[in-house]
């Protein structure tokens, strides 16, 4: 079987811009044809999301408040749907204290205007 699909290379893997009907772990051979910059179509968020074929809980929309406001349930739903691989705990370190440094010069807005002239 031969078919032509559009994909985007994200630096590690090729991501199809549309869903593909292939069984998981099917081996394929890829021929790369780079499009000129003028012909490159950027995929919308919706196209990219659809191409990932992610499955969420069947009650996602009906129980959105539960998933959003009950943090544990929300984290579990994210993990089960495959949207994230791990939930990291927030850092318990104290933020470092920062001191402002006073700079003797004209206001930044005037500097920007001068550079644009």
Secondary structure, DSSP 8 states (H G I E B T S, - for coil): ------EEE-SSSEEESS-----TT-----------GGG-----HHHHHHHTT----TTTTTTHHHHHHSHHHHHHHHHHHTS-S-------S-----------S--HHHHHHHHH-
